[in-house]
């Protein structure tokens, strides 16, 4: 559903995912249903692809 140029997805909440990518601290935002680490890991793999990058120290919290 589109409203005024903003994509609205029902049943999900915006989360911030804090993690390390090859030892470097990073963060990304994602629309997730439950905010679980497993769901966040899947979202990060979708963002970064199935490369040999090491994703560690994943922490998920609701975005403000």
Secondary structure as UniProt FT lines:
FT   STRAND          2..3
FT   TURN            4..5
FT   STRAND          6..7
FT   TURN            10..11
FT   STRAND          13..21
FT   TURN            22..23
FT   STRAND          24..32
FT   HELIX           37..48
FT   STRAND          55..62
//
